[in-house]
Amino acid sequence: MKTIIFAFLFIAILLGETNHSFPQEKKPLRFYIGSYTGGSGKSKGIYFSELDPQTGKLSPPILAAETVIPSFLAIAPNQKYLYAVNETTNFQKTKSGSITSFAILEDGKLKEINVESSHGGAPCHIITDREGKNLFTANYAGGSVAVLPIGANGTLQSATSVHQHKGKSVNPQRQEAPHAHSINLDPQQHFAFVADLGLDRVMIYRWHPETHQLSPNNPDHLKLPAGSGPRHFSFHPSGKYAFVIGELSSKLFSLQYDAESGSLKILDSASTLPENFKGDTSTAEVLVHPNGKFVYVSNRGQDSIAVFSFDAKTGKVKRVGQAKDQIRVPRNFRIDPTGKWLLVASQDGNSIQSFAIDPESGLLKATGQIITVGNPVCIRFLQEK
């Protein structure tokens, strides 16, 4: 009998270790929603809601803070502070936008701490480093990137590093100038990668945390096919691969990453659209599932979340399906900490909805859970690690 008991205990321990990276959350998972204010949805700023990790149910949204065009958010690693871009071009009578720092209160509401210049027009993407000591922003209209140190109490400080991109590419309407659209750090926090839509390049910087500075790497960029319009970028959990989407070409590129040199190499690409689709469309977001097997991309115009399988042995991506249920101009989307649910922000649908992720195929199934939020653009879970 003791042998049987010990055997069961051993199996239980093994199962616990297997599921360690996908916590079986039981408590509701709070998430914050960035939006476009002043649009048809009449948003007032940043909202929050909760996801039931057992059922995919979403709670009614609550206004967390009023602020101007908080189109993208970042939450501090200690979960005490939230940062929001203000995607404008007129901060303090300059051509710059701004970043607002908030304290996260126990009831979910946000209390403004301070506001700092983003040092470029229309900031559209922000992240923090792993320690929560620095904030990085990409400025779309300004075509620049900046680093803002963060004080111990969440206060944003003046930028210590600003880099202005130069040049253009082949699309005269969208690539007449640099347009930095996202910034990401590698898993080791040694390099920063900036997808610049206007240049058809992913710019590569070395990160120097001791001086809060970015410096051009060697090589200093990855060149994508002309007219791609790189927008968002995402690392594979292994750290050996990355993915970037072409907003203008509606393509997903899989990339090989060299952690020593910071260099990137294109391995494969695939269309994010069905073969028979005709019409205007563009991509918005790319995310890799925590298990590393699936990649997701949002299509605006075709209005879907495209699902790809990824082969970590070859670096190949293959489009295997899509979700379209009540999606209208999907922007940012997010996978919850358990890896079971994907939440989509439909900008023109004025809604957030949840989809169940099939663990075997990666395909998405609508839960029927939809909440109304005016012109939502970004989703960030409080419990993300």
Secondary structure as UniProt FT lines:
FT   HELIX           2..18
FT   TURN            19..21
FT   STRAND          29..35
FT   TURN            40..41
FT   STRAND          45..51
FT   TURN            53..55
FT   STRAND          62..66
FT   STRAND          73..75
FT   TURN            77..78
FT   STRAND          81..86
FT   HELIX           91..93
FT   STRAND          98..104
FT   TURN            106..107
FT   STRAND          110..117
FT   STRAND          123..128
FT   TURN            130..131
FT   STRAND          134..139
FT   TURN            140..143
FT   STRAND          144..150
FT   TURN            152..153
FT   STRAND          161..164
FT   TURN            172..174
FT   STRAND          180..185
FT   TURN            187..188
FT   STRAND          191..196
FT   TURN            197..200
FT   STRAND          201..208
FT   TURN            209..212
FT   STRAND          213..223
FT   TURN            226..227
FT   STRAND          230..235
FT   TURN            237..238
FT   STRAND          241..246
FT   TURN            247..250
FT   STRAND          251..257
FT   TURN            259..261
FT   STRAND          264..271
FT   TURN            275..276
FT   STRAND          282..288
FT   TURN            290..291
FT   STRAND          294..300
FT   TURN            301..303
FT   STRAND          304..311
FT   TURN            312..315
FT   STRAND          316..323
FT   TURN            325..326
FT   STRAND          330..335
FT   TURN            337..338
FT   STRAND          341..346
FT   TURN            347..350
FT   STRAND          351..357
FT   TURN            359..361
FT   STRAND          364..372
FT   STRAND          376..381
FT   TURN            382..383
//
